[in-house]
Amino acid sequence: MVWAGRRNLRHDVIDRFSVQGSATAIERSVTNQTALLGGFGALVARRGGNTVADYETVLVYGDPRLRTDKFTVDPNPTRTTEVIVLDPDPLLYRYGRITPLTQARVDLFNLPGWQAARFVYHFLTFLLTDAVAEPGLLSA
């Protein structure tokens, strides 16, 4: 909670741009193997689905190198999604291609909008249980 309150996401933003397509299709179009998915996409991926809210922001740590061809099976291709590219901390790569729940929640806590607030609230119970079980977070 203290980390979320002190985190300033703006300091880590490298780039932000808009892309035509739904957030889930944009997340699937990240081709850079060293890019890490954060924020909404990380929480959805770690929990296995989204039953919280639709979202239009994709957080990626590192250069996403989005596929330029048409997105495959986009449920809403007319949407516009904002992609926020963040400078990755070298230690984030220890967790694979998706940021840990704690990182994703802290980042969402610092995003504006009701969707981010709803995700932060909804995943609080999962965060508490997964912080104990997720490798490397509290195992020191």
N, C-alpha and C positions, 0 to 999 in steps of 0.2 A: 504494500500500500504506500509506503514511504517512497519507494522507487517510482511508482506511478505518479505521485504528486510532484516529484522533483524532475522527472524526465521532461526534456524539451525536444520534441521530435524535429522541430525546424532546424536544429543544429546539424542533424544527420542527413537532411534532404540534399541529394545530388541533383535530381531532376524530377519534374512532374509534367505530365502531358496527358491529353485525352485521346482515347482510342474508341472507335466505333465497335460496339459489341458488348455483350453481358460480361460481368465480372468473372463468372465461372469459366467462360470461354477464353477470356484474356489470361486467366491463371493457367489454363491448359496450354496456352500458346507460348509460354516461357520456354525457350530452347537452351538457354545457357545453363550448363550443368553445375556451375558454381554459384548461381543465383539462388537465394533462399526466399521462400514464400513466407510472408508475415501477415499480421493483422487478421482480418476476417477469414481469408483463405487458410491460414495456418490453423485457426480454431476449428473451422469446418473439416479440414483434412484430418486433424488429430482426433476429432470426435466422430468422424465417419458420416457426416451429413449436416445439413442446415435446416433446422426447424425454428430458427429464431427470427430472422428478418432478411429481406432482400437488401443487397448492398451494391454500391456503385464505385467503390474505391478498392484498388489493389495495392498492397504494400509489398515491395520486393527489395531485398537486400542484395545489392550488386546489380550489374548490368543484366536486364532480363532477356535481351535479344529476342523480342517477340517475333513469332512467325508472321511473315507478311502475306501469306496466302489466306484464303478464306478460312475462317475458324470452323472447325468441325462441329456439327450439331449444336449450333448456338440457339438456345431456347428463346432468345430475344435479341436478334441481330441489329435492331434499330436503336438500342440503348447506347448511351455514351458513358464510358467508364474512365475514371481518373486513375492513372498509374503513378504512384509515388515511389521513386527509386531512392533508397537509403544507403548510406555508406555502412558496409558491414563491419562489425567488430570481428577480428580474426578468430576469436573463441567461439563465435556462433556456428562455425563450420563443424564443430564437434557434434552437433545435433542433427546432421543430415541436411536435407533440402528444405526442411520446414522448421521454422523457429519453435522453440518450446512454448508451451501454453503461457508460462509466466511472461515471456517476452511479448507474445502476441497480445496479451491482455493489457500490459503496460502501454504498448503502442496504441491500442484502441482507446484506452483511457484518455489519451492525448489527442484523439481525432474529434472534430466537431460532428454533430449530427445525432439524431435519435437512434439510428441504427447502431452506431458505436456504443452508445450508452446501454442499449438493450443487450448487446453481446457481452459487454463488461459485466452487467448484472447477471445474465443467464449463466455465464461460465464461471461464476465465483465458486460455486460448490465443486465443480470439476477441477478448478485450479487448486483448491486446498487439498483435495485427495491426490491429484496427479503430481503436485510439487513434492510429495513424499515419495511417490513411486517412480517418477521420471528419473532416469539415470543421470547422475552428475549434479543435480540441482541441490539436494540437501544431503548428499552422501559423503561429503567431505569429512 
